[in-house]
Amino acid sequence: MLFEIATDEPGFTVDEPADRLGTSLQLPPWMADEREAIERNLPPLHVPTADA
């Protein structure tokens, strides 16, 4: 499966620093109240590291 994502400025680093991209769930403000329900329904993910 291939996903291609493009963005105009300010880009993905508006929400989190570049070295932390993809390590936490970012939600728009209007979905903040639903965070617990959304997280409960997501499958667990393993974030690979240099040693894994």
PyMOL Python script that loads the backbone (N, CA, C, O; Angstrom):
from pymol import cmd

cmd.read_pdbstr("""\
ATOM      1  N   MET A   1       0.847  -1.146   0.000  1.00  0.00           N
ATOM      2  CA  MET A   1       0.000   0.000   0.000  1.00  0.00           C
ATOM      3  C   MET A   1       0.906   1.226   0.000  1.00  0.00           C
ATOM      4  O   MET A   1       1.893   1.281   0.734  1.00  0.00           O
ATOM      5  N   LEU A   2       0.571   2.180  -0.807  1.00  0.00           N
ATOM      6  CA  LEU A   2       1.361   3.407  -0.905  1.00  0.00           C
ATOM      7  C   LEU A   2       0.502   4.596  -0.523  1.00  0.00           C
ATOM      8  O   LEU A   2      -0.604   4.777  -1.033  1.00  0.00           O
ATOM      9  N   PHE A   3       1.030   5.400   0.380  1.00  0.00           N
ATOM     10  CA  PHE A   3       0.368   6.647   0.751  1.00  0.00           C
ATOM     11  C   PHE A   3       1.294   7.791   0.375  1.00  0.00           C
ATOM     12  O   PHE A   3       2.480   7.767   0.705  1.00  0.00           O
ATOM     13  N   GLU A   4       0.771   8.771  -0.297  1.00  0.00           N
ATOM     14  CA  GLU A   4       1.549   9.967  -0.612  1.00  0.00           C
ATOM     15  C   GLU A   4       0.831  11.152   0.009  1.00  0.00           C
ATOM     16  O   GLU A   4      -0.358  11.370  -0.226  1.00  0.00           O
ATOM     17  N   ILE A   5       1.563  11.907   0.796  1.00  0.00           N
ATOM     18  CA  ILE A   5       0.977  13.052   1.486  1.00  0.00           C
ATOM     19  C   ILE A   5       1.790  14.293   1.132  1.00  0.00           C
ATOM     20  O   ILE A   5       3.017  14.291   1.231  1.00  0.00           O
ATOM     21  N   ALA A   6       1.110  15.330   0.727  1.00  0.00           N
ATOM     22  CA  ALA A   6       1.771  16.591   0.397  1.00  0.00           C
ATOM     23  C   ALA A   6       1.117  17.705   1.202  1.00  0.00           C
ATOM     24  O   ALA A   6      -0.065  17.635   1.539  1.00  0.00           O
ATOM     25  N   THR A   7       1.893  18.719   1.501  1.00  0.00           N
ATOM     26  CA  THR A   7       1.372  19.832   2.278  1.00  0.00           C
ATOM     27  C   THR A   7       2.040  21.134   1.843  1.00  0.00           C
ATOM     28  O   THR A   7       3.206  21.145   1.447  1.00  0.00           O
ATOM     29  N   ASP A   8       1.303  22.204   1.922  1.00  0.00           N
ATOM     30  CA  ASP A   8       1.880  23.530   1.735  1.00  0.00           C
ATOM     31  C   ASP A   8       2.418  23.997   3.081  1.00  0.00           C
ATOM     32  O   ASP A   8       2.164  23.369   4.109  1.00  0.00           O
ATOM     33  N   GLU A   9       3.149  25.083   3.072  1.00  0.00           N
ATOM     34  CA  GLU A   9       3.662  25.646   4.324  1.00  0.00           C
ATOM     35  C   GLU A   9       2.508  25.922   5.267  1.00  0.00           C
ATOM     36  O   GLU A   9       1.449  26.303   4.768  1.00  0.00           O
ATOM     37  N   PRO A  10       2.601  25.772   6.552  1.00  0.00           N
ATOM     38  CA  PRO A  10       3.819  25.540   7.305  1.00  0.00           C
ATOM     39  C   PRO A  10       4.230  24.075   7.361  1.00  0.00           C
ATOM     40  O   PRO A  10       5.305  23.787   7.887  1.00  0.00           O
ATOM     41  N   GLY A  11       3.462  23.153   6.866  1.00  0.00           N
ATOM     42  CA  GLY A  11       3.871  21.756   6.812  1.00  0.00           C
ATOM     43  C   GLY A  11       3.574  21.005   8.095  1.00  0.00           C
ATOM     44  O   GLY A  11       2.914  21.516   9.000  1.00  0.00           O
ATOM     45  N   PHE A  12       4.078  19.781   8.154  1.00  0.00           N
ATOM     46  CA  PHE A  12       3.795  18.899   9.277  1.00  0.00           C
ATOM     47  C   PHE A  12       4.433  19.356  10.586  1.00  0.00           C
ATOM     48  O   PHE A  12       3.933  19.024  11.660  1.00  0.00           O
ATOM     49  N   THR A  13       5.506  20.095  10.515  1.00  0.00           N
ATOM     50  CA  THR A  13       6.196  20.496  11.744  1.00  0.00           C
ATOM     51  C   THR A  13       5.507  21.632  12.478  1.00  0.00           C
ATOM     52  O   THR A  13       6.057  22.150  13.450  1.00  0.00           O
ATOM     53  N   VAL A  14       4.321  22.034  12.044  1.00  0.00           N
ATOM     54  CA  VAL A  14       3.559  23.037  12.783  1.00  0.00           C
ATOM     55  C   VAL A  14       3.025  22.435  14.089  1.00  0.00           C
ATOM     56  O   VAL A  14       2.836  23.158  15.067  1.00  0.00           O
ATOM     57  N   ASP A  15       2.782  21.122  14.111  1.00  0.00           N
ATOM     58  CA  ASP A  15       2.219  20.432  15.275  1.00  0.00           C
ATOM     59  C   ASP A  15       3.258  19.807  16.197  1.00  0.00           C
ATOM     60  O   ASP A  15       3.023  19.672  17.398  1.00  0.00           O
ATOM     61  N   GLU A  16       4.389  19.432  15.648  1.00  0.00           N
ATOM     62  CA  GLU A  16       5.416  18.750  16.430  1.00  0.00           C
ATOM     63  C   GLU A  16       6.768  18.915  15.746  1.00  0.00           C
ATOM     64  O   GLU A  16       6.822  19.123  14.534  1.00  0.00           O
ATOM     65  N   PRO A  17       7.856  18.825  16.500  1.00  0.00           N
ATOM     66  CA  PRO A  17       9.182  18.979  15.892  1.00  0.00           C
ATOM     67  C   PRO A  17       9.480  17.842  14.908  1.00  0.00           C
ATOM     68  O   PRO A  17       8.947  16.742  15.051  1.00  0.00           O
ATOM     69  N   ALA A  18      10.313  18.103  13.928  1.00  0.00           N
ATOM     70  CA  ALA A  18      10.627  17.123  12.887  1.00  0.00           C
ATOM     71  C   ALA A  18      11.142  15.809  13.463  1.00  0.00           C
ATOM     72  O   ALA A  18      10.814  14.746  12.935  1.00  0.00           O
ATOM     73  N   ASP A  19      11.934  15.849  14.522  1.00  0.00           N
ATOM     74  CA  ASP A  19      12.488  14.606  15.081  1.00  0.00           C
ATOM     75  C   ASP A  19      11.452  13.788  15.851  1.00  0.00           C
ATOM     76  O   ASP A  19      11.748  12.666  16.263  1.00  0.00           O
ATOM     77  N   ARG A  20      10.256  14.317  16.053  1.00  0.00           N
ATOM     78  CA  ARG A  20       9.181  13.589  16.756  1.00  0.00           C
ATOM     79  C   ARG A  20       7.998  13.260  15.839  1.00  0.00           C
ATOM     80  O   ARG A  20       7.008  12.685  16.293  1.00  0.00           O
ATOM     81  N   LEU A  21       8.090  13.617  14.561  1.00  0.00           N
ATOM     82  CA  LEU A  21       6.990  13.371  13.627  1.00  0.00           C
ATOM     83  C   LEU A  21       6.580  11.903  13.642  1.00  0.00           C
ATOM     84  O   LEU A  21       7.418  11.005  13.561  1.00  0.00           O
ATOM     85  N   GLY A  22       5.287  11.684  13.745  1.00  0.00           N
ATOM     86  CA  GLY A  22       4.759  10.333  13.693  1.00  0.00           C
ATOM     87  C   GLY A  22       4.812   9.553  14.984  1.00  0.00           C
ATOM     88  O   GLY A  22       4.442   8.379  15.000  1.00  0.00           O
ATOM     89  N   THR A  23       5.258  10.160  16.067  1.00  0.00           N
ATOM     90  CA  THR A  23       5.370   9.425  17.327  1.00  0.00           C
ATOM     91  C   THR A  23       4.159   9.610  18.234  1.00  0.00           C
ATOM     92  O   THR A  23       4.049   8.942  19.263  1.00  0.00           O
ATOM     93  N   SER A  24       3.252  10.505  17.866  1.00  0.00           N
ATOM     94  CA  SER A  24       2.031  10.684  18.649  1.00  0.00           C
ATOM     95  C   SER A  24       0.890  11.081  17.722  1.00  0.00           C
ATOM     96  O   SER A  24       1.108  11.589  16.621  1.00  0.00           O
ATOM     97  N   LEU A  25      -0.306  10.842  18.182  1.00  0.00           N
ATOM     98  CA  LEU A  25      -1.491  11.159  17.395  1.00  0.00           C
ATOM     99  C   LEU A  25      -1.781  12.652  17.485  1.00  0.00           C
ATOM    100  O   LEU A  25      -1.967  13.193  18.575  1.00  0.00           O
ATOM    101  N   GLN A  26      -1.817  13.306  16.338  1.00  0.00           N
ATOM    102  CA  GLN A  26      -2.153  14.726  16.272  1.00  0.00           C
ATOM    103  C   GLN A  26      -3.582  14.847  15.773  1.00  0.00           C
ATOM    104  O   GLN A  26      -3.927  14.291  14.730  1.00  0.00           O
ATOM    105  N   LEU A  27      -4.410  15.564  16.505  1.00  0.00           N
ATOM    106  CA  LEU A  27      -5.802  15.765  16.122  1.00  0.00           C
ATOM    107  C   LEU A  27      -6.093  17.250  15.998  1.00  0.00           C
ATOM    108  O   LEU A  27      -5.504  18.062  16.710  1.00  0.00           O
ATOM    109  N   PRO A  28      -7.000  17.611  15.096  1.00  0.00           N
ATOM    110  CA  PRO A  28      -7.401  19.014  15.024  1.00  0.00           C
ATOM    111  C   PRO A  28      -8.189  19.388  16.280  1.00  0.00           C
ATOM    112  O   PRO A  28      -8.785  18.516  16.913  1.00  0.00           O
ATOM    113  N   PRO A  29      -8.202  20.653  16.644  1.00  0.00           N
ATOM    114  CA  PRO A  29      -8.874  21.088  17.872  1.00  0.00           C
ATOM    115  C   PRO A  29     -10.316  20.619  17.993  1.00  0.00           C
ATOM    116  O   PRO A  29     -10.763  20.292  19.092  1.00  0.00           O
ATOM    117  N   TRP A  30     -11.060  20.580  16.875  1.00  0.00           N
ATOM    118  CA  TRP A  30     -12.468  20.196  16.956  1.00  0.00           C
ATOM    119  C   TRP A  30     -12.667  18.700  17.237  1.00  0.00           C
ATOM    120  O   TRP A  30     -13.797  18.267  17.465  1.00  0.00           O
ATOM    121  N   MET A  31     -11.586  17.902  17.226  1.00  0.00           N
ATOM    122  CA  MET A  31     -11.699  16.479  17.547  1.00  0.00           C
ATOM    123  C   MET A  31     -11.093  16.139  18.903  1.00  0.00           C
ATOM    124  O   MET A  31     -11.094  14.975  19.304  1.00  0.00           O
ATOM    125  N   ALA A  32     -10.578  17.135  19.611  1.00  0.00           N
ATOM    126  CA  ALA A  32      -9.898  16.898  20.883  1.00  0.00           C
ATOM    127  C   ALA A  32     -10.792  16.180  21.892  1.00  0.00           C
ATOM    128  O   ALA A  32     -10.311  15.338  22.651  1.00  0.00           O
ATOM    129  N   ASP A  33     -12.066  16.497  21.910  1.00  0.00           N
ATOM    130  CA  ASP A  33     -12.982  15.854  22.851  1.00  0.00           C
ATOM    131  C   ASP A  33     -13.181  14.371  22.545  1.00  0.00           C
ATOM    132  O   ASP A  33     -13.636  13.619  23.408  1.00  0.00           O
ATOM    133  N   GLU A  34     -12.853  13.951  21.351  1.00  0.00           N
ATOM    134  CA  GLU A  34     -13.029  12.554  20.935  1.00  0.00           C
ATOM    135  C   GLU A  34     -11.750  11.727  21.043  1.00  0.00           C
ATOM    136  O   GLU A  34     -11.736  10.556  20.666  1.00  0.00           O
ATOM    137  N   ARG A  35     -10.673  12.332  21.558  1.00  0.00           N
ATOM    138  CA  ARG A  35      -9.364  11.663  21.576  1.00  0.00           C
ATOM    139  C   ARG A  35      -9.421  10.269  22.189  1.00  0.00           C
ATOM    140  O   ARG A  35      -8.932   9.319  21.579  1.00  0.00           O
ATOM    141  N   GLU A  36      -9.998  10.119  23.364  1.00  0.00           N
ATOM    142  CA  GLU A  36     -10.020   8.812  24.029  1.00  0.00           C
ATOM    143  C   GLU A  36     -10.720   7.765  23.180  1.00  0.00           C
ATOM    144  O   GLU A  36     -10.218   6.649  23.045  1.00  0.00           O
ATOM    145  N   ALA A  37     -11.861   8.100  22.610  1.00  0.00           N
ATOM    146  CA  ALA A  37     -12.601   7.150  21.781  1.00  0.00           C
ATOM    147  C   ALA A  37     -11.815   6.788  20.522  1.00  0.00           C
ATOM    148  O   ALA A  37     -11.791   5.627  20.114  1.00  0.00           O
ATOM    149  N   ILE A  38     -11.180   7.772  19.915  1.00  0.00           N
ATOM    150  CA  ILE A  38     -10.384   7.520  18.709  1.00  0.00           C
ATOM    151  C   ILE A  38      -9.212   6.615  19.046  1.00  0.00           C
ATOM    152  O   ILE A  38      -8.979   5.626  18.351  1.00  0.00           O
ATOM    153  N   GLU A  39      -8.475   6.934  20.090  1.00  0.00           N
ATOM    154  CA  GLU A  39      -7.309   6.127  20.473  1.00  0.00           C
ATOM    155  C   GLU A  39      -7.704   4.707  20.844  1.00  0.00           C
ATOM    156  O   GLU A  39      -6.973   3.764  20.541  1.00  0.00           O
ATOM    157  N   ARG A  40      -8.850   4.541  21.497  1.00  0.00           N
ATOM    158  CA  ARG A  40      -9.323   3.212  21.876  1.00  0.00           C
ATOM    159  C   ARG A  40      -9.571   2.325  20.655  1.00  0.00           C
ATOM    160  O   ARG A  40      -9.396   1.108  20.721  1.00  0.00           O
ATOM    161  N   ASN A  41      -9.970   2.923  19.568  1.00  0.00           N
ATOM    162  CA  ASN A  41     -10.307   2.173  18.365  1.00  0.00           C
ATOM    163  C   ASN A  41      -9.151   1.987  17.384  1.00  0.00           C
ATOM    164  O   ASN A  41      -9.308   1.321  16.360  1.00  0.00           O
ATOM    165  N   LEU A  42      -8.009   2.564  17.684  1.00  0.00           N
ATOM    166  CA  LEU A  42      -6.841   2.399  16.812  1.00  0.00           C
ATOM    167  C   LEU A  42      -6.063   1.149  17.200  1.00  0.00           C
ATOM    168  O   LEU A  42      -5.933   0.848  18.386  1.00  0.00           O
ATOM    169  N   PRO A  43      -5.545   0.419  16.220  1.00  0.00           N
ATOM    170  CA  PRO A  43      -4.707  -0.738  16.558  1.00  0.00           C
ATOM    171  C   PRO A  43      -3.373  -0.252  17.133  1.00  0.00           C
ATOM    172  O   PRO A  43      -2.906   0.831  16.780  1.00  0.00           O
ATOM    173  N   PRO A  44      -2.758  -1.043  18.015  1.00  0.00           N
ATOM    174  CA  PRO A  44      -1.452  -0.650  18.542  1.00  0.00           C
ATOM    175  C   PRO A  44      -0.411  -0.650  17.414  1.00  0.00           C
ATOM    176  O   PRO A  44      -0.428  -1.517  16.539  1.00  0.00           O
ATOM    177  N   LEU A  45       0.478   0.319  17.450  1.00  0.00           N
ATOM    178  CA  LEU A  45       1.536   0.416  16.445  1.00  0.00           C
ATOM    179  C   LEU A  45       2.897   0.282  17.096  1.00  0.00           C
ATOM    180  O   LEU A  45       3.110   0.732  18.222  1.00  0.00           O
ATOM    181  N   HIS A  46       3.812  -0.340  16.378  1.00  0.00           N
ATOM    182  CA  HIS A  46       5.194  -0.424  16.830  1.00  0.00           C
ATOM    183  C   HIS A  46       5.992   0.567  15.994  1.00  0.00           C
ATOM    184  O   HIS A  46       6.040   0.457  14.768  1.00  0.00           O
ATOM    185  N   VAL A  47       6.612   1.524  16.651  1.00  0.00           N
ATOM    186  CA  VAL A  47       7.450   2.495  15.955  1.00  0.00           C
ATOM    187  C   VAL A  47       8.864   1.925  15.909  1.00  0.00           C
ATOM    188  O   VAL A  47       9.495   1.766  16.953  1.00  0.00           O
ATOM    189  N   PRO A  48       9.372   1.615  14.714  1.00  0.00           N
ATOM    190  CA  PRO A  48      10.712   1.042  14.627  1.00  0.00           C
ATOM    191  C   PRO A  48      11.783   2.022  15.085  1.00  0.00           C
ATOM    192  O   PRO A  48      11.662   3.234  14.907  1.00  0.00           O
ATOM    193  N   THR A  49      12.806   1.479  15.662  1.00  0.00           N
ATOM    194  CA  THR A  49      13.957   2.280  16.083  1.00  0.00           C
ATOM    195  C   THR A  49      15.187   1.784  15.338  1.00  0.00           C
ATOM    196  O   THR A  49      15.113   0.790  14.616  1.00  0.00           O
ATOM    197  N   ALA A  50      16.294   2.452  15.502  1.00  0.00           N
ATOM    198  CA  ALA A  50      17.528   2.057  14.830  1.00  0.00           C
ATOM    199  C   ALA A  50      17.968   0.654  15.249  1.00  0.00           C
ATOM    200  O   ALA A  50      18.565  -0.062  14.446  1.00  0.00           O
ATOM    201  N   ASP A  51      17.681   0.241  16.509  1.00  0.00           N
ATOM    202  CA  ASP A  51      18.117  -1.084  16.968  1.00  0.00           C
ATOM    203  C   ASP A  51      17.061  -2.165  16.730  1.00  0.00           C
ATOM    204  O   ASP A  51      17.328  -3.338  16.993  1.00  0.00           O
ATOM    205  N   ALA A  52      15.877  -1.809  16.244  1.00  0.00           N
ATOM    206  CA  ALA A  52      14.830  -2.838  16.070  1.00  0.00           C
ATOM    207  C   ALA A  52      14.677  -3.255  14.634  1.00  0.00           C
ATOM    208  O   ALA A  52      13.844  -4.107  14.325  1.00  0.00           O
TER     209      ALA A  52
END
""", "prot")
cmd.dss("prot")
cmd.show_as("cartoon", "prot")
cmd.util.cbc("prot")
cmd.orient("prot")
